[in-house]
Amino acid sequence: MTKKKILLITPSRIIARGISSILEEHGGFAIETVLTDLSRENEATVRDSMADIVIVDPVIFDYAARPSGRNRISDLTEAAVVAAPTSLTDDESIKSYDETISIYDTPASVISKLRNSLSHSSGKAAAENREELSAREKEILVCVAKGMLNKEIADRFHISIYTVITHRKNITRKTGIKTVAGLTVYALLNNLIDPASVE
């Protein structure tokens, strides 16, 4: 059985070792990467990661940013996001996560919650797949179908390349299409572009 990959973001080495130890003993999961914060460099690591689950201590976010912490991670990856708070965190901030593990949970409970986060995340992804593309996503899709590069799209709409990448991930998630050729066909079938405009 293939182990599910976990990316762990916590400033505490003790917590990182504890979670790693639990996962080694109980199998099914493996720590792929451990980060201590979510700096711009580490955002790239999360974005490029193939992790199935991101476990994060909300303390890495400034107090005012904690309610939107889960969304910040979701903008970088489609992995399930599990909170592992080491300090008091308000309930509203925690509710947005797929699951929450406590430092007081038993190892069996931690494993159960991680498994639950995967099913919660996949159920949510299936619901999100039924969403329609937003107006901006349609504009980005048209540009992709016309062969424009991320930088060209970013310049055209005066947005960052990271925002373009996020839009492209959302388009892929919502349509289920991963290739440029497939997205081009999708755009043609949905009358988003004129066949003559495709190179």
N, C-alpha and C positions, 0 to 999 in steps of 0.2 A: 504494500500500500504506500502511495506517495505521501510524504509528510507535507502538511500545509506550512507555508512559509510565513514567518512573522517578522515584522519590522517593529522594533521597540524604541520608543522615544521617552527617555526619563533621565533626569539629571542625577539620579541616585544609583550608584554602582551596586549598593546592597540590594535594592529592588530588582535591578537588572539580573544580578546573580541568582536571586531567589526565584524569579520567573523562569530563568534558563534552567535552573535545577529541577523545578517542577516539570517542565516540558521534557527534559531528558529522561526523567524517571517514568513518565506516563505515556510517552510516545504519541505519534500522530501529528505532532507539531515540531517545528525547528526554528530557532532564532536565526534569521538571515542577516540582519544588521541591527546594531544598537547605536542610537544617536542620543546626544545629551541635550539637544535643543533643536529648534526649527529655523536655523539661520538660512539665508538665501542659498548657500552652498548645500545645506542639508535638504532644502526643498527639492533641489535637483535630484538628490539621492532618493527621496521618497517618490518623485515623479518617475524615475527610471527603474524603481524597484519592481520586482515581480511578486511582491508579498501578497498573501491572501488576506492577512489581518495586520492592521497597524494597532499596536497597543500604545497608548499615550497617557502620560501623567499631565492633566490639565494645568499643573503648576508651571509648565513651560511657557504658557501664554500670560501676558500681562493681565492683571485682574479684570480690567475693562474688556479685554478681548476674549476672555474665557467662554462667554456664551456662544461666540462664533468660531471657537477653536475647531470643533468637529468639521464645520463647513470649510475651513481653511485646508484641512487635510483632504477632505473629499474633492476639493478643486485639483488636488495633485494626484490622486489615485482612486481607483474604483474598489479598493480593498475594503473589507469590513473595518470599522473603527471602534475600538474598545477603550473605554476610559479605565485608568488604573490610578485613581487619586491617592496621593500620600498625605494630603492635608484636607481640611474642610473645604468642600466645594458646594456651591448652592445647587439645589435640585434642578432648577431650570437649565443650568449648563450641562448637567449630566444626562438629562432626558433625551438630548439629541443623539447620543451615542448608540451604537447597535447593542452594546452590552456594557456593564460596569463590573470590574472585579475589584475586590477589596483586599487590603493586606491581611484581613482576618479570615478570608475564605480558605477552606480546605483545598488541598491539591485537586481532589475530585471535582469540587465545585468550580475551580478555575477552568479545568478542562471542559466541563459541561457548558460553562458560559462561553468559552471560545467556540465550541461547536455550535451553540445557539446563535452566536453572532454571525456565523457563516450562513446559516439558514435564514436569519433575519435579513442579512445583506442581499442574498440572492433573491428573496421574495420582493424586497424593495426594488432591486434592479429590474425584475420582471415587470413590476408596476410602472417603473420609470420608462421602460422600453415602449410602453404604449403611449407615451407623451408625444405630442406633435413638436416639430422643430419650431423654435422661436423665429421671429423675423430676422434677427441678427444671424442665427445659425443658418437660415436659408441663404442669406447674403454670403456667408463664409463658404457654404457648400457650392454655390455658383462659382465663386473664385477658385475653389479647389478643382472643380470640374473643368474650368478653363485653363488649368495647369499653372496657376499662380503659386509661388512659394510662400511660406509662412511670413517671411519678412515683407514681401510685396503686399500681402493681405493686411499685415499690421500697419504698414505705411498708408495704405488706402483708407483704412477706417480710423487711423490715429489711435491705435490701441497697441498694447505691448505684444510681443511675440508669445509670451506666456498666456495671455488672454486668448490669442488665436489657437494655441495648442489646447487650451481648456475647451473652447468651442468645438474644436475638431474631435476631442474625446467625447463630448456630449453628443455630437452628431453620430459618431460611431456607436455609442451606447444606445441611442434612440432608434437608429435604423438597423443596427446589427450588421452593418457593412463596414469592412475594414480596409478595403483597397480603394485607390483613387478611381480605377476603372469602374468598380462597382458603384461608387458614389456618383460617378458621371452618368451611368445608366439610370440610377435612381433619380437624378436631377432631370434627365430627359423624360423619363416616364411620368414624372410629376409636373411636367411643363414649367420647370423652373428656369430652363435655358432653351435657347433656340438651337436645334441641331447644327446649324451653320456656324454657330459661335464656338464650337468645340474644335480645338486644334487636332 
